[in-house]
Amino acid sequence: MAELDFEVTDEVDITDKVCPLTFVKAKVAIEELEDGEVLAVRMNDGEPVQNVPRSMKEEGHKVLKLTDNEDGTYTMYVRKVEE
Amino acid sequence: MAQKVDYAALKKGGYMRQKQKGYGSLRLAVIGGNLTAENIKKVAEVAEKYGRGYVHMTSRQGIEIPFIKVEELAEVKEELAKGGVGTGVCGPRVRTITACQGSEVCPSGCVDTYTLAKELDARYFGRELPHKFKFGVTGCQNNCLKAEENDVGIKGGMNIAYKEDDCISCGVCVKACRQEALKMVDGKVELDAEKCNHCGRCVKSCPVDAWEGTPGYIVSFGGTFGNNIYKGEELLPLISDKETLFRVTDAAITFFEKNANPSERFRKTLQRVGEEDFRKQLKEAYEGQ
């Protein structure tokens, strides 16, 4: 995996959920964080990776990176932005 | 002697005779699927007082009040007008302009569909033609409003431009794109313009706004979804301004008006006279000639 130039505070795996619960699980996880902290979200290829990063943006958070884990999953790193 | 009822005239005013003698279903004017609370209250009141206490919702975002007595029709229309509710149309003319909620409400929307529906309504609604003619406006490629089932379907899209300096190489847009038009090469995104369908998902998903999207209109022609089913065809590139859009819609409706036989849908006209001339006229309208 490429070097990350930020620190990851928490991780959540949403590969066990289907849309729209993927986003719900990720949303609950990021709500636990403090402003500026980073969440790593592991998700499946396909619909989750097409939609979850965009939903995070629409919630006002900052997506930093999306990494291909080369096992059919991706990890999105997203920084929490408080309203 | 009882006065003879002119059903063709009533139909023009949105009143359709029912199986039950002396009754008809009254179609109401709706633009882009929106009614105000005041409108709906009046509709409910009229349905209770003059109808049978219910409304029917049509497949194209219309509302009808069934079981209106023909002799009470004038009074019903007067009553509806007090709540700002007009009547719709049936028969050979431009029908209800349908629309999804569009960019003013929906996160996926690329264009303001409701404003456009109102403009199309002002421009064309009720216009007499050889046969029915339908416009539908949908805000994006998700196509909730089924643009291609209309004689003229308008779909929101985006012309996109990549701002390389702003890109953080996160890779989100590459995955958000459903057309596989984007590729990450050495930390920069490459666009295959041939594959792009102007859906704007890259613009919507980019966390740093490194994709700039300019809204535009994708127009389809000759759709029909009744006795015969035919998907409207996109015959032009994305249109970026309303002036051009209206030149193009004017060209389509004028072509239909001039060439269609009575009771012939747009698609049938295009099939009968051939598309070549139509394409030529569309191109001229598109180029502003």
Interface residues (C-beta under 8 A of the other chain):
Chain A: D45 V49 Q50 N51 P53 R54 K57 E58 K62 V63 L64 K65 L66 T67 D68 Y74 M76
Chain B: P107 I168 S169 C170 G171 V172 K175 A176 R178 R201 K204 S205 C206 P207
